Amino acid sequence: NTQHLENVFEGTTFSVGNIATAFYTGLWAYDGWNNLNYVTEEIKNPSVNLPRSIIIGIPLVTLCYFLINVSYLAVMSAAEMIESEAVAVTFGNRILGVMAWLIPLSVTVSTFGSANGTLFAAGRLCFAASREGHLLDILSYVHVRRYTPAPGLIFHSLIAVAMVMSGTIDSLIDFFSFTAWIFYGGSMLALIVMRYTKPNAPRPYKVPLIIPVVVLVISVYLIVAPIIDKPQIEYLYAAIFIVAGLIFYIPFVHYGIVPSFMDSVTVFFQMLLEVAPTQSMFD
């Protein structure tokens, strides 16, 4: 059945904003690549294994996603895919018969796998940021028996629950993608600047300069185009969220102001969660 593959772009729009928001949804599916960057301390020989994982992983995922979308279009039309609440389930019901239950089971397994990777990276991110003095001290503590960054995981989970309760999946994707690409672009700009301002700095791995330049241009487009074409409240929330971070950063991180009651708060949560500081905090 190839009739649905003949005019797949029929009826689509081509405004700069629509293309950018379409990229938000598409790139959301591939966004796990950056999780590896957060856990380099846990990776053996990261200067070799980190680039190797990304170079091997992203093309494989891209190929799988491409083939499964071709499979969807061989079974249902684009309009049916839009109307379906679960495209994979509809796909399975049409071609697998009594074995259609394999699709929701596979989706469940994939969901838990994604959640596991996200929690691992997010907990490690909170742990490292706290250890550097950018977050509350308690977030850098680990469980005394399981050796997991329990406070960081709980903190991340509470934020996730609050975001899930405050919007739909589409608004959350727009909110996250807009914010993420601001920082992706900022990272690329920093890399380009440091390539010239710190030419002799140690670099465990080095990429051709054209790569950060291209990603920076793409980042600027994905940030600016949706605002110009169709401003949404999610973009304002993202900007406020970032500015709020600066408000907390200046007094509590840059100037190192610590309220007197924070020691008591840290001790309370330390006893409640059965956590303790790591040896690296004393080194």
Protein Blocks (a to p, Z undefined) as FASTA:
>chain_A
ZZlmmmmmgoiacbfklmmmmmmmmmmmmmmmmmmmmmmmmpghkllmmmmmmmmmmmmm
mmmmmmmmmmmmmmbcfklmmmpmblklmmmmmmnommmmmmmmmmmmmmmmmmmmmmmm
mmmmmmmmmmnopacfklmpccfklopafklmmmmmmmmmmmmmmpcfklmmmmmmmmmm
mmmmmmmmmmmmmmmmmmmbccfbacdfklmmmmmmmmmmmmmmmmmmmgcfklmmmmmm
mmmmmmmmmmmmmnopacfklmmmmmmmmmmnopaddfklmZZ
